[in-house]
Amino acid sequence: MILSDEQKASLIDAGIRAPSADNSQPWKYQWDNASELSIWRDAELSGFATDKTFILTDLAIGCVIESIRLKALESKLNAEIVYCPSDESEKIATLVFTSSASNTPPLPNEKANKKVVDETASDRELASYIEARCTDRRFPYKGPVTESESLALAGAVNDKDYALNVYTDKAAIAQFLPSIKEAEQIRFECASLHQELFQTIVFDQPAPDKGMTPAMLSIEPIARPMFRLMATWRTMQKLNKIGTSKMIAMRSVTLPFKLSPAMCVLTTKSTSRIDIIKAGQQMLRFWLKATQLGLSVHPYAAPGVLPLAKPDVGEPYLSRLSNVKRNVDSEVANGQQVIMFFRVGRCAGTPTTSCRRSADSLKK
Ligand SMILES: Cc1cc2nc3c(=O)[nH]c(=O)nc-3n(C[C@H](O)[C@H](O)[C@H](O)COP(=O)(O)O)c2cc1C
């Protein structure tokens, strides 16, 4: 199978549009031949404090892989994924493309045939939302998120080792908020996490090709000068003495969740590197389904991801993070581990969206 330059460009474009933590886009690609694409982590953009185990990078690359796989399906191609992450190698996976017409396996009976055809059709439909998907940090979100929408969101997950729990009951959502707040608060109280967070924020360009501006973070114009002052650790330390990290957690967690009709939680059975990459694939599937339903999505990674990243932050932060993990895992009560929280609902208009690196700059 030989892919045309146009087909290759369209697949890479789908990968580029995938989400990544802090809009870091920590990946690279290489066409090994006319139908095989290898995906690598970008060594310069991965492995920092909150990514010590490559968890954020692997989640982002999972999103990239699923985005390319869905785009391939939409273009009548199959993509077989060969995973190969290891700490030594920067190579994460190879996608092998074949024509879906020539490669459809013979099916034993009509029922099985219909199931595959239905799944392919719904995946192709998901692919058509790759361009529209975005992070929406605005609030309030309006409701309701209906029962059938909740089922559709949960049903976007197509691997039994993962689950997407949807909560629309205010009391059920409230149970998670202290843990989410605690994890967000730590990011402003611990020097290395604070430094990493502010390194990704771009104050002096309106449309950087990676990272995010205060507008993209939905920080109100009136609060932006103060937010800029917080970028200096000494200032942040002083502000924390008057409770600023707690106020930030209220503003970024309590208020937005209280003013949203639904919370979704993605959980996983295993946290091996391959399973985290696959969690990223499931995350993108859920997010595209939400986009299809006209729902806004705002992810919260810190409570699930920070404890798994095991950053070198010392005490008391490590104990605080372990408590967060214990609490959120026990609250989802499905025997799995929490990866990510999402605030979900409806919000009119469009948020300020982030920009992307060029396809050329992502070449290995
Ligand atoms: C693994 C992962 C973790 C993320 N964590 C957060 C988060 O904790 N808070 C947040 O506001 N956005 C989070 N995001 C959203 C990214 O910041 C966003 O995807 C990126 O800036 C690109 O913007 P877009 O989603 O609008 O394309 C996360 C995204 C991914 C893939």
The ligand as a Tripos MOL2 file, in Angstrom:
@<TRIPOS>MOLECULE
LIG
   31    33     1     0     0
SMALL
NO_CHARGES

@<TRIPOS>ATOM
      1 C1         -3.0310   14.4220   29.1980 C.3       1 LIG1
      2 C2         -3.6930   15.7760   29.2220 C.ar      1 LIG1
      3 C3         -3.8250   16.4500   30.4190 C.ar      1 LIG1
      4 C4         -4.4470   17.7000   30.4580 C.ar      1 LIG1
      5 N1         -4.6260   18.3290   31.6530 N.ar      1 LIG1
      6 C5         -5.2560   19.5130   31.7140 C.ar      1 LIG1
      7 C6         -5.5200   20.1200   32.9730 C.ar      1 LIG1
      8 O1         -5.2120   19.5840   34.0350 O.2       1 LIG1
      9 N2         -6.1390   21.3360   32.9610 N.ar      1 LIG1
     10 C7         -6.5160   21.9590   31.8090 C.ar      1 LIG1
     11 O2         -7.0630   23.0450   31.8700 O.2       1 LIG1
     12 N3         -6.2860   21.3870   30.5920 N.ar      1 LIG1
     13 C8         -5.6810   20.1700   30.5280 C.ar      1 LIG1
     14 N4         -5.4810   19.5580   29.3160 N.ar      1 LIG1
     15 C9         -5.9010   20.2280   28.0810 C.3       1 LIG1
     16 C10        -4.7010   20.7990   27.3260 C.3       1 LIG1
     17 O3         -4.1720   21.9210   27.9820 O.3       1 LIG1
     18 C11        -5.1410   21.1120   25.9010 C.3       1 LIG1
     19 O4         -5.4760   19.9280   25.2720 O.3       1 LIG1
     20 C12        -4.0850   21.8160   25.0810 C.3       1 LIG1
     21 O5         -3.8290   23.0860   25.5860 O.3       1 LIG1
     22 C13        -4.5000   21.9350   23.6150 C.3       1 LIG1
     23 O6         -5.7040   22.6390   23.5130 O.3       1 LIG1
     24 P1         -7.0100   22.0230   22.8370 P.3       1 LIG1
     25 O7         -7.4580   20.8820   23.6920 O.co2     1 LIG1
     26 O8         -8.0000   23.1520   22.8380 O.co2     1 LIG1
     27 O9         -6.6550   21.5540   21.4630 O.co2     1 LIG1
     28 C14        -4.9020   18.2950   29.2510 C.ar      1 LIG1
     29 C15        -4.7670   17.5910   28.0430 C.ar      1 LIG1
     30 C16        -4.1850   16.3410   28.0240 C.ar      1 LIG1
     31 C17        -4.0760   15.5910   26.7280 C.3       1 LIG1
@<TRIPOS>BOND
     1     1     2 1
     2     2     3 ar
     3     2    30 ar
     4     3     4 ar
     5     4     5 ar
     6     4    28 ar
     7     5     6 ar
     8     6     7 ar
     9     6    13 1
    10     7     8 2
    11     7     9 ar
    12     9    10 ar
    13    10    11 2
    14    10    12 ar
    15    12    13 ar
    16    13    14 ar
    17    14    15 1
    18    14    28 ar
    19    15    16 1
    20    16    17 1
    21    16    18 1
    22    18    19 1
    23    18    20 1
    24    20    21 1
    25    20    22 1
    26    22    23 1
    27    23    24 1
    28    24    25 2
    29    24    26 1
    30    24    27 1
    31    28    29 ar
    32    29    30 ar
    33    30    31 1
@<TRIPOS>SUBSTRUCTURE
     1 LIG1         1 GROUP 0 **** ****
